[in-house]
């Protein structure tokens, strides 16, 4: 007869941690995958934002479609879903794996990564989502607030100078791990640091078409008449 599970505390702890990780990842992904830009334009304009402009579901394309108010709402909601995912991840870790079986910072990092992946690859839209800038800002606004604020500050500075949203997004994303290191140094767990770089890289890679247009000089600027 096999011994009861509680006679193997290490095995029990491992099972608890595994289940908690799965639940945190799934919950954060589902939160991140809510396509607010798509839903708002569909509800208020009876239009599929994916058929307009760049085809992206994010705030920038919603604004370029002529719906500035909906674009602003999209940005705010995408930020809030990122914030909520990280808060939820930390909460679930404390409830499902009490006693710090999961480092709270690692739980936040896992939720951050999965929320951004949910936004970029939402199951509801055949995995065709946004570029993750607003959601990425939201997750790190909770997990690494000073770094997130510094990165978005740099984004707005680049935007004000060059009037190119994509360039500001790419530079802001690339700068985030640097700011995070400056503020936290060696205090952050390795997994948390790895997620910072992973999210930044994912956002940059999602801008691959914009990068090509930037290199060719055809990327659209704020105030331009033609949509890119």
N, C-alpha and C positions, 0 to 999 in steps of 0.2 A: 504494500500500500504506500502510495506516495505521501511524503510529509506535507502538512498544511503549508500554504504559501507564506503565512506569517512567521514560519520557522526559518525563512530565508529573507531577512530584512533587506539585504542588498538587492535581491531580485525584485522584491516588492517596491522598493524605492525606484529602481530602474523602470518598472512598469508604470508607476505613477508619473514619473518624469516624462516618459514616452507619450503617454496619453495626454498629459498636459500640453506638451509641445504640439501634438497633432491638433488639439482643440484650439490652441492659441493661433496656430498658423491658419487653420480653416476659418476661424472667426475674423481674423484680420484680413484675409484674402477677400472674404465675402463683403466686408465693410468697404474695402478699397475698390471692389468691383462695381459698386453702385455708379452707374454712368450718368451723373447729374446733368452734364452738358447735353447729352442725347435726350434725356427725359424732359428737361425744361423746354428745349426747342420743339420737341414732339408735342408736348402738352399745350404750349402757348402759341406756337406758330404752325402746328400741324406739318412740320417739316423734318426731314431726316438730315441732321447736321453733317452726317457722313457724306452726303451728296453735294455739300457746299464747300467752296474754297479748297483748303488743303485736305478736307475729309476727316480732319481730326475732331475728337469729341471734347477737347479741352476749351478753356476759357478764351484763349486767343482766337481760335477759329469761330467761336460763337460771337465774339465781338466783331470780327471781320465780316460775319454774315449780316451785320446791320443791327444785331440785337445786343446793344451795349449793356443794358440792364440785366439781361439774362447772362451775359458774359461775366459781369461782376458777381452775380449770384452763383454762377458755376465755380468761379475761383474760390469764393468763400466756402461753399459747400464741399469742394474738393479738399480744401485745407482742413475743414472741420472733420471730415471723415478720416483723414490721416491722423489728426489729434486723437480722435475717438478710438481708433484702432490701437494706438500705443497705450492709451489709458486702459483700454480693455485688456490688452495683453498683460500688463503689469497686475491688474486686478485678478485675472484668471490664474496667473502664476501663484499669487498669494493664497488663493482659495483652493486650487487644485493640487498644488505642490507646496504646502505650508512648510515653515521652518527653513526657508531659503534653499529648498532642494533645487530650485532654478534661480540663478542669480537674477534679481529684478532687472538689471541693466540688459542682460542677455534676452530676457523675456520681451523687453521693450524693443530691442534690436530685431528679434524675430518677427514681432508684430509689424514693425516698420517696413522690413523687407517684403513681407507678404502683402501688406496693404498697397505698397507701390506696384508690386507685381499684379495685384488684382486690378488696379487702375489701368495698367498698361495692357493687360491681357484678360479682360472680363469675359467670363464664360457666357454671359447673357448676349454678348455681341460677337460671338464667334472669335473671341480672343483678339478682337481689333479695338484697342482702347486708345487712351491718351498718352502723352509723353512723360507724365509723372511729376511735372515741376511743382504744381500746387500741392499735390498729395505728398510729395517728397518734403516740401517745406513744412507741411502740417505734421508729419510724423516726427521730424527732428525739432519742430517747435516745442514739442513735449520732451523728446529724448535728449536733445542737445540745443537748448534754446538760444544761447548766445551765439553759437556757431551758425544756427539757422538764420537768426536776425542779421548777422554780419553778411552771410551769403546773399540774402535777399536785398540787403542794402547795396551790395556790389552789383547785383542784377539791375536795380533801378538806376544806379549811376551809369552803367554801361548803356542801358536803354535810353537814358536822357542824352547821352553823348552821341550814340550811333543810331538811335531810333530803330533798332533791329531787335525784336523780341527774342528771336532764336539765339542771337549772339549773347545777349544778356543771360538767357537761360543756361547756355553751355558754360559760360565763364562762371556764373553763379554756382552751378553744380560742381564744376571742377574745383572751385575754391572752398567748398564746404568741408571736405576732409582736412584741408590745411587749417581752416579756422578751428575745427574741432580739436585738432592736435594742439594748436596754440592755447586753447582754453583748458583742455583737460590733460594734455601731455600723456604720461604713462598711466594715468589713473583709470582709464577705461579698459574693460575686459577686451581680450583679443577678438572675440566674436563681434563685439559691438563695433570695434574699429573696422573689422572686415566688412561689416554691413554698410558702414559709412562710405567706404570706397565702392562697394558693389552698387549701391543706390546711385551714387554720382555717375558711375560708369554706365549704368542702365539708362539714365536720363540722357547722357551724351550720345550713346548709341541710338537711342530713339530719335535723335535729331540728325540722323545720317543724311536724310534728303536735304535738310536745311544746310548742313555742312557743305554738301556739294554745290548748293546754290550760292552759299557765301563765297566759296572758292571761285565760282564763275561770275560772281558779281550780280546775280539775278535775284537774290533774296529780297523779299518785300520789306519795306520800311513803314513805320507808322506814318500815316498821312498820305501814303501812296494810293492812287486811284484804282490800281489793278490788284486783284486778289492773287496771291501766289498759291 
